Structure formats: C-alpha cells, structure tokens
Amino acid sequence: MLFGNSLSSCSSLSALHDVPIGLTIARGALEETAIKEEIVSNGVLYYVPDIYEAYIIGPDIRSVHPYAFYANEKLESVVFQGGAGDLNLGEGLFMDCKNLRDVQLPKDLTFIYTSMFSGCVSLESIDLTGITYIYSNAFMKTGLKSVTVPATVTTLEVRKRIDSYRVHPFRYIHGLQPGPAESRLTD
C-alpha cells in the first residue's frame, strides 16, 4: 500500500511502472510528484495527474481506483465511454475536483459510490438516470443546485456515526432542499 502523501515529497518522481495487481494507492499519495501521465496497469486506472481539463475513460478500463482523480483542480469534464458492465469504481473517485462541471456516467451504471463527488463545488447538475443506489456522502459539499432522484433509486444510504449523527448522500449542500426522495433514506 502507498499511504497518503507517502510519495508526495518526491518532486522528481516522473513515472510509476508495472503496478502490481491489488496495489492500493491511498488518497494524496502521489500529490506534488512530477508524474504527467495517467497510471494504468492491467485495465486498472490508478491515477490521473492534474493536467487534464477533460478526460475520457475508455472501454478498455475495467476498474477505476479509489481517489484516482483526487483533488484534480484542472479537471472540468469526464466522459465514460462504453457501459458500466463489470466496471468497478472506487470510492472518492472525483473527491475535491473543485472545477468538475460535467460528468457523463455510463448509461447502465446503477450506483454512486461513497464520496464519489464529495467536494466538487462546481458540479451543479448530474444525470442520475438508471441509478438504483446512492451511498452516503456521495454528493457532500458539491455545488448541486437541484437533483432529481429517479424512481429507480431504491436506496439512499444513511450511515450513523459513533456519535449517532446521520450521514446521507446530499450532506452539506448549501440551499438544496429535501424532496420526496428523503422518504427513501435508509439506515
């Protein structure tokens, strides 16, 4: 496992090759390195450096590692080509991508994972067509102006923390009012 910030002070590190299957790269582990191309190994997208305004996730990608785009400040749009099929998406995928405005999810994607868009303050809308499950914190602290939760959504996950505080998918979104979907919140 590469722990958070474990290589971040290696400012001359410009590449990471032959990533072993199953390696976990923690959030922030590669920040401030000189890596200028995405890290892909065995169909897994591990890391995308902060150099792209637009990024296409091609059909050859089978898995996108948790936090692969973490705190990517230049990223404005992402398009998933192809269907979700067996695509595995990690938690916190676009966490703190402050300029992310447009995301075209696979049409057959059925879930929005934990903290997937948390901190995406420029994300004002998203198409949730086909989604059935939205995990806690999925849209926490985003710029969403309104959200239509489609009837296909059967679960809006709410987690209870140790202090009994309820954590739900749309937490801390300024001005977003609860709607009929709130009745579908589950513990």
C-alpha positions in Angstrom: 0.0 0.0 0.0 1.2 3.5 -0.8 -0.1 5.5 2.1 -1.5 9.1 1.8 1.3 11.5 0.9 3.9 8.7 1.0 5.5 9.8 -2.3 4.2 13.4 -2.4 7.5 14.9 -1.5 9.2 13.1 -4.3 9.0 16.0 -6.7 11.3 14.4 -9.3 9.3 11.1 -9.4 8.0 11.2 -13.0 6.6 7.7 -13.6 5.3 4.6 -11.8 5.5 1.4 -13.9 4.4 -2.2 -13.6 1.9 -1.5 -10.8 1.2 -4.9 -9.2 -2.4 -6.2 -9.2 -4.1 -5.2 -6.0 -1.8 -2.3 -5.0 -3.7 0.3 -3.0 -2.6 3.9 -3.7 -4.1 6.0 -0.9 -5.6 9.4 -1.4 -2.9 12.0 -1.9 0.0 9.5 -2.1 1.2 10.9 -5.5 0.4 14.6 -5.0 3.2 17.0 -5.9 5.1 14.4 -7.9 6.3 15.1 -11.4 4.0 12.3 -12.8 2.5 13.8 -16.0 0.6 10.8 -17.4 -2.1 8.6 -16.0 -1.1 5.4 -14.4 -2.9 2.4 -15.9 -1.9 -1.2 -15.4 -3.9 -4.4 -16.2 -7.0 -2.5 -17.1 -7.0 -0.5 -13.8 -6.8 3.3 -13.9 -4.9 4.1 -10.7 -4.1 7.8 -11.0 -4.8 10.8 -13.3 -2.4 13.7 -12.8 -3.7 17.3 -12.6 -3.0 18.2 -16.2 -6.3 17.4 -18.0 -9.3 19.7 -18.3 -11.3 16.9 -20.0 -10.8 13.2 -19.5 -12.3 10.2 -21.3 -12.4 6.8 -19.5 -12.3 4.4 -22.4 -14.0 1.0 -22.6 -10.6 -0.8 -22.0 -10.7 0.4 -18.4 -12.2 -2.3 -16.1 -11.6 -0.6 -12.8 -11.0 3.0 -11.6 -9.1 3.0 -8.4 -10.4 4.9 -5.3 -9.4 8.6 -5.4 -7.9 8.2 -8.9 -8.8 11.9 -9.7 -8.5 13.2 -6.1 -8.1 17.0 -5.8 -7.6 17.3 -9.5 -8.0 21.1 -9.9 -7.9 21.4 -13.7 -10.5 18.7 -14.4 -13.7 20.1 -15.8 -15.4 17.2 -17.6 -15.3 13.4 -17.6 -16.9 11.1 -20.1 -17.2 7.3 -19.6 -17.1 5.6 -23.0 -18.9 2.3 -23.1 -21.1 0.8 -20.5 -20.6 0.0 -16.8 -20.8 -3.7 -17.3 -18.2 -5.1 -14.9 -16.6 -1.7 -14.4 -15.5 -1.3 -10.8 -15.5 2.3 -9.5 -13.7 3.2 -6.3 -14.9 5.5 -3.5 -14.0 9.1 -3.5 -13.3 8.9 -7.3 -13.7 12.7 -8.0 -13.4 13.9 -4.4 -12.3 17.6 -4.2 -12.2 18.1 -8.0 -13.2 21.7 -7.5 -13.7 22.6 -11.2 -15.5 19.5 -12.3 -18.7 20.7 -14.0 -19.8 17.9 -16.4 -19.8 14.1 -15.9 -21.3 11.7 -18.4 -21.8 8.5 -16.4 -22.2 5.1 -18.2 -25.9 4.7 -19.0 -26.1 1.3 -17.2 -24.3 2.5 -14.1 -26.5 1.5 -11.1 -24.7 3.1 -8.1 -23.0 6.3 -7.0 -20.3 5.2 -4.5 -19.3 6.8 -1.2 -17.9 10.3 -1.5 -17.7 9.9 -5.3 -18.4 13.6 -5.9 -17.7 15.0 -2.4 -16.2 18.5 -2.6 -17.0 19.0 -6.3 -18.2 22.6 -5.7 -18.6 23.4 -9.4 -20.8 20.4 -10.1 -24.3 21.9 -10.4 -26.2 19.1 -12.0 -25.8 15.4 -12.9 -27.9 12.9 -14.7 -28.8 10.0 -12.4 -30.9 8.0 -14.9 -30.7 4.3 -14.1 -29.1 4.7 -10.7 -30.6 2.4 -8.0 -28.3 3.0 -5.0 -26.6 6.2 -3.8 -24.1 5.7 -1.0 -23.5 8.1 1.9 -21.6 11.3 1.3 -21.8 10.8 -2.5 -22.5 14.4 -3.1 -21.4 16.0 0.1 -20.3 19.7 -0.3 -21.0 19.8 -4.0 -22.4 22.8 -6.0 -25.6 20.9 -6.9 -28.5 23.4 -7.4 -31.1 20.7 -7.8 -31.2 17.0 -8.0 -33.9 14.7 -9.5 -33.6 11.4 -7.8 -35.2 9.0 -10.3 -37.8 6.4 -9.2 -35.1 3.7 -10.0 -33.3 4.7 -6.8 -34.3 2.2 -4.2 -31.7 3.2 -1.6 -30.2 6.5 -0.4 -27.7 5.2 2.1 -27.5 6.9 5.5 -24.8 5.9 7.9 -24.9 6.5 11.6 -21.6 7.6 13.0 -20.4 6.7 16.5 -21.9 10.0 17.8 -25.2 8.9 16.2 -25.1 11.7 13.6 -26.8 10.6 10.4 -24.6 10.9 7.3 -26.6 11.0 4.0 -25.7 11.3 0.3 -26.5 15.0 -0.1 -25.0 16.3 3.2 -23.8 20.0 3.4 -25.1 21.2 0.1 -26.0 24.9 0.7 -29.5 25.7 -0.4 -30.5 22.2 -1.6 -33.9 21.5 -0.1 -35.1 17.9 0.8 -37.7 16.5 -1.6 -39.7 13.3 -2.0 -36.5 11.3 -2.2 -35.9 11.9 1.5 -38.6 9.4 2.3 -36.4 6.7 0.7 -33.5 7.3 3.1 -32.5 4.1 4.8 -30.2 3.3 7.8 
